[in-house]
Amino acid sequence: MMFCIANIANSQDLFVDDSVNLLPNVNISATKNIYETGLKVSRIDSLVYDENRQYSISELIAWKTPVFVKSYGRGSMATVSFRGTDPSHTKLTWNGLPLNSP
């Protein structure tokens, strides 16, 4: 029994030489534009458009993006909206020019 206690006491001395390395503090910060909260941008590549020229733009947008397109027929007006929102809450642009009414 005394032998076990002596071994335990002796083994504790082995861990005294253990060193601790302190790492420097790291600050992580980020900024978020409050006007872009909930913003989702979907882009259709020009190659996709070239491969699907037989379809209208409204059909292509409906197939390649997560939006709902309500079309009033080929060559007629079409509105774009996310599910559950009004079309006036969705902005559709082509080369920076808005395609839907404000």
Summary of the structure (lengths in Angstrom):
residues: 102
radius of gyration: 31.7
end to end distance: 88.0
largest distance: 97.4
contacts: 151
relative contact order: 0.08
helix: 33%
strand: 12%
